Amino acid sequence: MNGADSLTKLPPAMLDYLRRLRAGLASLPENEREDIARETAAHLLDRLGPDRAAAAIAGALGELGEPEAYAARFVSDYRISGALASGSPLALASQVLRLLGTSA
């Protein structure tokens, strides 16, 4: 599914969700942000199916949670992956401490 095509099919509430998601992903490279937004849009369309009722839209968005919190998980995973790839125990420890601090 083409990313632009999928966006034209989304209800306004879902477009707003994706806008807020992208804002939450601002610290990631653009290609990562767009991949996540495209996958999220595809997931929402699959979840929504042909039903465009407000309850179905709210249910699909509710499964993902607040877009800022959803984005934060991707950002955290990205940082941890980068720390692991660096091979630096200090970088990994820093990210683990950051993760522990945000979950406390």
Buried (B, 14 or more C-beta within 10 A) or exposed (E): EEEEEBBEEBBEEBBEBBEBBBEBBEEBEEEBBBBBBBEBBEEBBEBBEEEEEEEBBEEBBEEBEBBEEBBBEBBBEBBBEEBEEEEEEEBBEEBEEBBEEEEE
